[in-house]
Amino acid sequence: METKELNEKVVQMFKAMSLVLESTKHGFLTQNPKTLTEAETNLSRIITSNLPFTEEVVKKSTKNEAEKKFINVLPHLQLMAVNIRNLINENKKRIESNLPFTDKAIHEIEDLLTLMETQFQDTADYVLTANPHLKMHIRTVMENLLKRAEECVAGHETRLITGVCMPKASYLYLAIVNSIRGVSSELTNFSEKL
């Protein structure tokens, strides 16, 4: 497969994953388990539908440069999907456990999800354009997201110490933040190896 064909396939994956992220964010904000289940189903569908294509590239005995590059970034796509699945599952646990988050915690996670969506769109655009400014922007957004996540965790610790946050909700809050960090890091790793 040539670079253009591989890039188009990856962009299709990113577009589909963007919809999963939108559903995940909506499900988190509305506490709607049905939306999160749909996001999880769509994520599984994306993974399943792209598996034959991925296996075809991996099994080829002789690979061109574009195929080698795709295989090189494949682990980052897989880890990104794992982190998105974790993000969905932690949100579902929060709803099932009926654990309330403070308004502050909800706004913090919403901010992180918005940054992640921006980075996700920039990465899809970078696949198409190979624009070096986009590549730098992807890293900058990740650095901003990681800095913001650290601030959120520090604020969360204060809420936990002062009794505003419950320990059970604390675990889920931290798991959600860590999943967002994971997606962001893998998007950067992906773009830098592409």
C-alpha positions as CSV (number, residue, x, y, z in Angstrom):
1,M,0.0,0.0,0.0
2,E,1.1,3.5,-0.8
3,T,1.4,6.4,1.6
4,K,-1.7,8.1,0.4
5,E,-3.9,5.0,0.8
6,L,-2.5,4.3,4.3
7,N,-2.9,7.9,5.3
8,E,-6.6,7.9,4.1
9,K,-7.2,4.8,6.1
10,V,-5.7,6.3,9.3
11,V,-7.7,9.5,8.8
12,Q,-10.9,7.5,8.5
13,M,-10.0,5.8,11.8
14,F,-9.4,9.2,13.4
15,K,-12.7,10.6,12.1
16,A,-14.5,7.6,13.6
17,M,-12.6,7.9,16.8
18,S,-13.5,11.6,17.1
19,L,-17.1,10.7,17.1
20,V,-16.4,8.2,19.9
21,L,-14.6,11.0,21.9
22,E,-17.6,13.3,21.4
23,S,-20.0,10.6,22.6
24,T,-17.7,9.9,25.6
25,K,-17.6,13.6,26.5
26,H,-21.4,13.9,26.1
27,G,-21.9,10.8,28.2
28,F,-19.7,12.1,30.9
29,L,-21.4,15.5,31.1
30,T,-24.9,14.2,30.9
31,Q,-24.2,11.1,33.0
32,N,-25.9,9.0,30.3
33,P,-24.9,5.4,30.4
34,K,-26.5,4.7,27.0
35,T,-24.3,7.3,25.3
36,L,-21.2,5.7,26.9
37,T,-22.3,2.2,25.8
38,E,-22.8,3.5,22.3
39,A,-19.3,5.0,22.4
40,E,-17.9,1.7,23.6
41,T,-19.7,-0.2,20.8
42,N,-18.5,2.2,18.2
43,L,-14.9,1.9,19.5
44,S,-15.1,-1.9,19.3
45,R,-16.5,-1.6,15.8
46,I,-13.6,0.7,14.7
47,I,-11.1,-1.8,16.1
48,T,-12.8,-4.8,14.6
49,S,-13.3,-3.2,11.1
50,N,-9.7,-2.1,10.9
51,L,-8.2,-5.4,12.0
52,P,-8.2,-7.1,8.6
53,F,-6.5,-4.1,7.0
54,T,-3.9,-4.0,9.8
55,E,-3.2,-7.8,9.6
56,E,-2.8,-7.5,5.9
57,V,-0.1,-4.9,6.3
58,V,1.7,-6.7,9.1
59,K,1.7,-10.1,7.4
60,K,3.3,-8.9,4.2
61,S,6.7,-10.4,3.8
62,T,8.1,-7.4,2.0
63,K,7.0,-4.0,3.1
64,N,7.5,-0.6,1.5
65,E,8.5,2.5,3.5
66,A,4.9,3.6,4.0
67,E,3.9,0.2,5.4
68,K,7.0,0.1,7.7
69,K,6.0,3.5,9.0
70,F,2.4,2.4,9.6
71,I,3.7,-0.6,11.6
72,N,6.0,1.7,13.6
73,V,3.0,3.9,14.7
74,L,0.6,1.0,15.2
75,P,1.4,0.5,18.9
76,H,0.6,4.1,19.5
77,L,-2.8,3.7,17.8
78,Q,-3.5,0.6,19.9
79,L,-2.5,2.3,23.2
80,M,-4.6,5.3,22.3
81,A,-7.6,2.9,21.8
82,V,-6.9,1.2,25.1
83,N,-6.9,4.6,26.9
84,I,-10.1,5.6,25.2
85,R,-11.7,2.3,26.3
86,N,-10.5,2.9,29.9
87,L,-11.9,6.5,29.7
88,I,-15.3,5.1,28.7
89,N,-15.2,2.4,31.3
90,E,-14.3,4.7,34.2
91,N,-17.1,7.0,33.2
92,K,-19.5,4.1,33.1
93,K,-18.3,3.0,36.6
94,R,-19.0,6.6,37.9
95,I,-22.5,6.5,36.7
96,E,-23.2,2.9,37.8
97,S,-21.8,3.7,41.3
98,N,-23.8,6.9,41.4
99,L,-20.7,8.8,42.7
100,P,-21.1,12.5,42.3
101,F,-18.2,14.7,41.2
102,T,-18.0,18.3,42.3
103,D,-18.8,21.0,39.8
104,K,-15.1,21.9,39.8
105,A,-14.1,18.3,39.0
106,I,-16.6,18.1,36.2
107,H,-15.3,21.4,34.7
108,E,-11.7,20.2,35.0
109,I,-12.4,17.0,33.1
110,E,-14.4,18.8,30.5
111,D,-11.5,21.2,29.9
112,L,-9.1,18.2,29.6
113,L,-11.5,16.4,27.2
114,T,-11.7,19.6,25.1
115,L,-7.9,19.9,24.9
116,M,-7.7,16.2,23.9
117,E,-10.3,16.7,21.1
118,T,-8.3,19.6,19.7
119,Q,-5.2,17.5,19.7
120,F,-7.1,14.6,18.1
121,Q,-8.3,16.9,15.3
122,D,-4.8,18.3,14.8
123,T,-3.3,14.9,14.5
124,A,-5.8,13.8,11.9
125,D,-5.0,17.0,9.9
126,Y,-1.3,16.3,10.3
127,V,-1.7,12.8,8.8
128,L,-3.2,14.5,5.7
129,T,-0.9,17.5,5.4
130,A,2.4,16.6,7.2
131,N,2.5,20.2,8.2
132,P,5.4,20.7,10.6
133,H,3.5,23.5,12.4
134,L,0.7,21.1,13.2
135,K,3.2,18.6,14.5
136,M,4.6,21.2,16.9
137,H,1.0,22.2,17.9
138,I,0.2,18.6,18.8
139,R,3.1,18.5,21.2
140,T,2.2,22.0,22.6
141,V,-1.4,20.9,23.2
142,M,-0.1,17.7,25.0
143,E,2.2,19.8,27.2
144,N,-0.7,22.2,28.0
145,L,-2.9,19.2,28.7
146,L,-0.4,17.5,31.0
147,K,0.3,20.8,32.8
148,R,-3.5,21.3,33.2
149,A,-3.9,17.7,34.4
150,E,-1.3,18.3,37.1
151,E,-3.1,21.4,38.3
152,C,-6.3,19.5,38.3
153,V,-4.8,16.6,40.4
154,A,-3.3,19.1,42.8
155,G,-6.7,20.8,43.2
156,H,-8.3,17.5,43.6
157,E,-5.9,16.5,46.4
158,T,-6.9,19.7,48.2
159,R,-10.6,18.9,47.8
160,L,-9.9,15.4,49.1
161,I,-8.0,16.7,52.2
162,T,-10.7,19.2,53.0
163,G,-13.5,16.6,52.7
164,V,-15.1,18.1,49.6
165,C,-14.4,15.0,47.5
166,M,-15.2,11.4,48.6
167,P,-12.4,8.8,48.4
168,K,-14.5,6.5,46.1
169,A,-15.1,9.4,43.7
170,S,-11.4,10.3,43.9
171,Y,-10.3,7.0,42.4
172,L,-12.6,7.5,39.4
173,Y,-11.5,11.1,39.0
174,L,-7.9,10.1,38.9
175,A,-8.5,7.2,36.5
176,I,-10.3,9.5,34.1
177,V,-7.6,12.1,34.2
178,N,-4.9,9.4,33.7
179,S,-6.8,8.0,30.7
180,I,-7.0,11.4,29.1
181,R,-3.2,11.9,29.7
182,G,-2.6,8.5,28.1
183,V,-4.6,9.4,24.9
184,S,-2.8,12.7,24.7
185,S,0.7,11.2,25.1
186,E,0.0,8.6,22.4
187,L,-1.3,11.1,20.0
188,T,2.0,13.0,20.3
189,N,4.0,9.8,20.1
190,F,2.1,8.8,17.0
191,S,2.6,12.2,15.2
192,E,6.3,12.2,16.0
193,K,6.9,8.8,14.6
194,L,4.7,9.3,11.5
